[in-house]
Amino acid sequence: MNDSETVLHFIDVLLKESNFTRAASELYISQPYLTQLIKRIEKKLGTKIIDRETIPFTLTQAGVIYYNYLETKITNKQKLTEQLTQYVSPHQEVIRIGVLESLGTFLLPELLPQFLLENPNIKIQLSENFPRVSEAHLLHEQIDCYLGQTPESLNRGLDFYVNGGESYFVIIPPTSKFFKKGHFILKPQEYDIKEILREPFVVSSTNSAIRHQVNGAFQKFHIKPNIILESSSIITATNLAIKGVGLTISAASIIKRMAQTPINLLPVDQNLIQIKYFIAVKHGQALKPGLSNLIRTFMKLKIKPNIR
């Protein structure tokens, strides 16, 4: 079998079940077929890829190398398909969008459904990376546009179109001494923000746009942050704060997606931290019709998430 994705899926299920009969049943194939497939692969490679001597089954060291090879092969095949699209289907415009994953989970569902409905000849390719990576990709024309927030920090080689925004809140869990039982959204002046910023914090990584703003808040008040945990995802940081690991600063669009639990939200002064959404393109870039339509669609959106 030459289908890397199928082979990888078969191996995943076999490792999960640690039994050929159960794995074959879940895969809707016969147990002898699955057994022979693994044996053929091992014979071709000249070594075992799965240790069946112990339960649960595990990959051998050679198996790990083969597994990584399959993943790389699948990724390269996907990249090749994406790069060839403009030549295979020259009449189909491809728009490569760069976006931070946590932002894309909120912003893309607002933008793409209507746009794709109105532009059926457009194919979208997503590149989910940290903001600085997306900026670099856009400057080197590896993507066509970049969806982000806080345009003030953008490279001068980019043109941007701003639309919408939202406010930030400090998440205060019940484990905090600042928590007020029976309250949800506190008054902005409820606490001195300098006191709050001295508390233990869970934050997103230094590559994220929100972290740059949070760092700016600490610096403004000359406070050395007490960071107890850092995550590459603001969604993870938000969930950890809700569960009492520490305080964090997050946006309405993120907080709204979380399970309702007893927390306080302290509004952050917009002069200190705020979100403004944008779509950016490389300065001087000739915009194709589809990309121009995408920008127009973005500018028509009413992006104002709110928490009540």
C-alpha positions in Angstrom: 0.0 0.0 0.0 1.4 3.4 -1.1 -1.1 5.6 0.6 0.8 7.2 3.5 -2.2 8.7 5.1 -4.0 5.3 5.3 -0.9 3.5 6.6 -0.4 6.1 9.2 -4.1 5.8 10.3 -3.7 2.0 10.4 -0.7 2.3 12.7 -2.4 4.8 14.9 -5.4 2.5 15.5 -3.2 -0.6 16.0 -1.2 1.3 18.6 -4.4 2.4 20.3 -6.0 -1.0 20.4 -2.8 -3.0 20.9 -4.6 -5.9 19.3 -4.8 -6.8 15.6 -8.3 -8.2 15.7 -9.8 -5.2 17.5 -7.9 -2.8 15.3 -9.0 -4.5 12.1 -12.6 -4.4 13.3 -12.4 -0.6 13.9 -10.7 -0.2 10.5 -13.4 -2.3 8.7 -10.7 -4.6 7.2 -9.8 -8.2 8.0 -7.3 -9.1 10.7 -5.1 -11.2 8.3 -4.9 -8.2 5.9 -3.7 -5.8 8.7 -1.2 -8.4 10.0 0.2 -9.0 6.5 0.4 -5.2 5.8 2.5 -4.6 8.9 4.7 -7.6 8.1 5.2 -6.4 4.5 6.3 -3.0 5.7 8.7 -4.5 8.2 10.1 -6.8 5.6 10.6 -3.9 3.2 12.3 -1.8 5.8 14.3 -4.8 7.2 13.3 -4.2 10.8 10.3 -4.2 13.1 8.3 -1.0 13.5 5.9 -2.1 16.2 6.9 -3.9 19.4 4.1 -6.5 19.9 5.8 -8.2 22.9 4.3 -6.0 25.5 0.9 -4.3 26.0 0.3 -1.6 25.0 2.0 -1.9 21.6 4.7 0.7 21.1 6.7 1.9 18.1 10.3 0.7 18.0 13.0 3.2 17.5 12.9 2.3 13.8 9.1 2.6 13.9 9.4 6.2 15.2 11.7 7.0 12.3 9.2 5.4 9.8 6.2 7.2 11.5 8.0 10.6 11.2 8.8 9.8 7.5 5.1 9.1 6.8 4.1 12.4 8.5 6.7 14.3 6.5 5.6 12.6 3.2 2.0 13.6 3.8 2.9 17.2 4.7 5.1 17.5 1.6 2.4 16.1 -0.6 -0.1 18.6 0.7 2.4 21.5 0.1 3.0 20.3 -3.4 -0.7 20.1 -4.2 -1.1 23.7 -2.8 1.8 25.0 -4.8 0.6 23.4 -8.0 -3.0 24.6 -7.7 -2.3 27.8 -9.6 -0.9 25.8 -12.5 -3.3 22.9 -12.5 -6.3 25.2 -12.2 -5.1 28.5 -13.7 -8.6 30.0 -13.8 -9.0 29.3 -10.0 -7.6 32.1 -7.8 -5.9 30.8 -4.7 -5.7 33.1 -1.6 -3.2 32.1 1.0 -4.2 33.5 4.4 -1.9 33.8 7.3 -3.5 33.9 10.8 -2.9 33.0 14.4 -4.8 29.8 15.2 -6.6 31.2 18.3 -7.7 34.3 16.3 -8.6 32.2 13.3 -11.0 30.1 15.3 -13.1 33.2 15.9 -12.4 35.4 12.9 -12.4 33.0 10.0 -16.0 31.7 10.6 -17.1 35.3 10.5 -15.3 36.0 7.2 -15.1 33.0 5.0 -18.6 31.4 4.7 -20.2 34.4 3.0 -17.1 35.2 1.0 -16.8 31.6 -0.4 -20.5 31.6 -1.2 -20.1 34.7 -3.3 -16.8 33.7 -4.8 -17.1 29.9 -5.7 -14.0 30.1 -7.9 -11.7 31.0 -5.0 -9.7 28.4 -3.2 -8.5 29.3 0.3 -5.2 28.0 1.8 -4.6 28.7 5.5 -1.2 29.2 7.1 -1.6 29.2 10.9 1.4 30.8 12.6 2.5 33.3 15.2 2.2 37.0 14.1 5.9 37.6 13.3 6.0 34.5 11.2 2.9 35.5 9.2 4.5 39.0 8.7 7.7 37.5 7.4 5.7 35.1 5.1 3.7 38.0 3.7 6.8 40.2 3.1 8.4 37.3 1.2 5.1 36.6 -0.7 4.7 33.1 0.8 1.1 34.2 1.7 -1.2 36.7 0.1 -2.7 38.4 3.2 -2.5 38.2 7.0 -5.4 38.5 9.5 -4.3 39.9 12.8 -4.8 42.3 15.6 -3.0 45.4 17.0 -1.8 46.9 13.6 0.3 49.4 15.4 3.1 46.8 15.7 3.1 45.8 12.0 6.1 46.1 9.7 6.1 49.2 7.6 6.3 47.1 4.5 2.7 46.1 4.9 -0.6 47.9 4.1 -3.5 47.1 6.4 -7.2 47.6 6.6 -8.7 47.9 10.1 -12.2 46.8 11.1 -13.8 46.1 14.5 -12.2 45.3 17.8 -13.0 44.2 21.3 -12.0 44.7 24.9 -9.7 42.8 27.2 -10.6 41.5 30.7 -8.5 40.3 33.6 -9.8 36.8 34.5 -10.1 36.5 38.3 -10.9 32.9 39.5 -12.4 32.0 42.9 -9.0 31.1 44.2 -7.8 34.7 44.0 -8.0 37.0 47.0 -9.5 39.6 44.6 -12.5 37.3 43.7 -15.9 38.8 44.6 -18.6 36.1 45.1 -21.9 36.8 43.3 -20.3 39.1 40.7 -19.4 38.5 37.1 -18.2 41.7 35.3 -16.7 44.0 37.8 -16.6 47.8 37.5 -13.5 49.1 35.7 -12.5 51.0 38.8 -13.2 48.1 41.2 -9.4 47.5 41.7 -6.2 49.3 41.0 -4.8 47.6 37.9 -1.3 47.9 39.4 -2.4 45.7 42.3 -3.8 43.1 39.9 -0.7 43.0 37.7 1.5 42.1 40.8 -0.5 38.8 41.1 0.7 35.4 39.7 -0.1 35.3 36.0 -0.6 32.7 33.3 0.3 34.2 29.9 0.5 33.4 26.2 4.0 33.1 24.6 6.2 36.0 23.6 5.3 35.4 20.0 1.7 36.3 20.4 0.2 39.8 19.8 -1.7 39.8 23.1 1.6 39.0 25.0 3.2 42.1 23.5 0.4 44.3 24.9 0.4 42.6 28.3 4.2 43.1 28.5 3.6 46.8 27.7 1.1 47.0 30.7 3.7 45.6 33.1 6.3 47.9 31.7 4.1 51.0 32.0 3.7 50.5 35.7 7.3 49.3 36.2 6.1 45.9 37.5 8.2 42.8 37.3 5.7 40.2 36.2 5.1 37.1 38.3 4.6 34.6 35.5 4.0 31.1 36.8 3.1 29.5 33.5 3.4 30.3 29.8 1.5 28.7 26.9 1.7 29.1 23.1 -2.1 29.3 23.1 -4.1 32.1 24.6 -7.0 29.7 24.7 -5.0 27.4 27.0 -3.9 30.3 29.1 -7.5 31.4 29.5 -8.7 28.0 30.5 -5.9 27.6 33.1 -6.8 31.0 34.6 -10.4 30.0 34.8 -9.4 26.9 36.7 -7.4 28.9 39.2 -3.8 28.5 38.1 -3.3 32.2 38.1 -4.8 35.4 36.6 -4.6 36.2 32.9 -5.7 38.9 30.5 -7.9 37.6 27.7 -10.4 38.9 25.1 -14.2 38.6 25.0 -14.1 36.4 21.9 -11.9 33.9 23.8 -13.7 34.0 27.1 -17.2 33.5 25.5 -16.1 30.1 24.2 -15.2 28.8 27.7 -17.5 26.8 30.0 -19.5 29.0 32.4 -17.8 28.9 35.8 -17.7 31.3 38.8 -15.2 33.9 37.7 -14.8 37.7 37.8 -14.0 39.7 34.8 -12.2 43.1 35.3 -12.4 45.3 32.2 -9.0 46.6 31.1 -8.8 50.3 30.1 -8.7 50.4 26.3 -5.9 53.0 26.6 -3.8 50.3 28.2 -4.7 47.3 26.1 -7.2 46.9 23.2 -7.8 44.8 20.1 -8.2 46.2 16.6 -8.6 43.6 13.8 -7.0 44.0 10.4 -6.2 42.3 7.2 -2.8 43.1 5.8 -1.2 42.8 2.4 2.4 43.6 1.2 2.9 47.2 0.3 2.7 47.9 -3.4 1.3 44.4 -4.1 -1.1 44.3 -7.1 -4.3 42.8 -5.7 -6.0 40.1 -7.6 -9.8 40.4 -7.9 -10.4 37.7 -5.3 -8.1 39.2 -2.7 -9.8 42.6 -3.3 -13.2 41.0 -2.7 -11.9 39.4 0.5 -10.7 42.7 1.8 -14.1 44.3 1.0 -15.9 41.4 2.7 -13.7 41.8 5.8 -14.4 45.6 5.9 -18.2 44.9 5.9 -18.1 42.7 8.9 -19.4 43.9 12.2 -16.7 42.5 14.5 -17.5 43.5 18.0 -17.6 40.5 20.4 -19.0 41.4 23.8 -19.7 39.8 27.1 -22.8 40.6 29.2 
